[in-house]
Amino acid sequence: MKRRPFVLALALAACACVSWAQPAPYPSKPVRLVIGFAPGGAADYVARAMSDAFGKALGQTVVVDNKPGNGSSVAAELVAKAPADGYTLLIASPSSISVNPALNPKLGYTPAELAPVTKMTTSPLVLAVNPATGIRTVAELIAAAKKDPGKLNYSTSGNGSAPHLGAALFTMLTGAQMTHVPYRGGAPAIQSVMAGDTQVTFGTSPSVLPQVSGGRLRAIAVSTTERSPLVPDLPGMKEAGLPEYNLEFWYGMFVPAGTPPAVVKKIYDATIAAMQQPSVKAALAREGTEVSISPGPEQFKSFLTEDSKFWVNLVKSANVKVE
C-alpha cells in the first residue's frame, strides 16, 4: 500500500509528459509564402497584396519569399520538397503545375508533390509593344513580324510561363516569326521592352498596365477572345482580327503533398478570408486582376485536371521547347 503514492506520482508525471509533447496548434510560427518569379511581377503583386490579410486570418506573420528561376520550377521544387507542415506555401500559375512538367520530364519535382488549396486570381495577358516600334494594332504587329522574320524580339517571364505560351499561340495562329527572350520574372521582362532590348511582350496585367499608363509601353490587345471588363479599353483578340485566339491565366495556393487536412483547411479558410477583403480585391482590380476562388480544395483539384489538358495541348501544338 505504501507504493501507491509513488505509482500515482509516476502516472501523473507520464500524463504531464504526454500533454507537454502534444504539437502546438497550427500555426505557431511564421509562414513562408514562396513565389517563383522576381519582385515586381504579377505573382509578386498578388502575394504582397494579400499577405497581410492572409497573415491576420492565420494569426501569424507571413513572409513573402521570391525564388525565381527555371520558369518558376525552382520555387515549385523547393515547396514540393519542404516538410508537409503548412509552414512553406506556394503561389503558383499553370507554369509550375502543367507547363513545365510537360516541357521538361527531368524536373526535380512532380505536380503530384504539390497539393492544391484554392485558385486565387484569374486575368488575361496584355499584348504590349515598345512605343518606338510604331505598332498600334495586332494587324500591324503581324505585318511587321512577317516583313522581317525573327527581327522582333518578345520578352517573357521565363520558359514555359503564361506569357511564353501566349506568344507561342500567337505565332502558331498567325505565322508571324519573333525571337523569344526569356527573363527571370515579369518585371525584368517588361523593363526590357521599355528599354528597347525587346520590342513585344504578352505580359501579365499588373506588370504591364502601370507602364502603359505612364506612356512607357503601348498596349494593343488582351489575350481573351472578347474584351475583358478588367481592361475595358483594349480590344479582345476577336475584335483585333484573331477570333480563334483565347488565353487567360490564374494563380493558386499550393502546399506540399501530405499536409494534414486540418492544416490545409486553415490555409484555405485564411486564403479565402484574405482574398475576399475589399482592399485586396480593389488593389488587384486596379492592376487588371480578378479574384477567383475555389469552393474547396477538391474543386480546385478537379479544375486543374481539366486546365492542364489545355496547357499541355498548347505546348504540343505550338511545339514549345525548353530553350
Buried (B, 14 or more C-beta within 10 A) or exposed (E): EEEEEEEEEEEEEEEEEEEEEEEEEBBEEEBBBBBBBBBBBBBBBBBBBBBBBBBBBBEBEBEBBBBBBBBBBBBBBBBBEBEBBBBBBBBBBBBBBBBBBBBBEEBBBEBEBBBBBBBBBBBBBBBBBBBEBEBEEBBBBBEBBEEEEEEBBBBBBBBBBBBBBBBBBBBBBBEBEBBBBBBBBBBBBBBBBBEEEBBBBBBBBBBBBBBBEEEBBBBBBBBBBBBBEBBEEBBBBBBBBBEEBBBBBBBBBBBBBEBEEEBBEBBBEBBBBBBEBEEBBEBBBBBBBBBBBBEBBEBBEEBBEEBBEBBBEBBEEBEBEEE
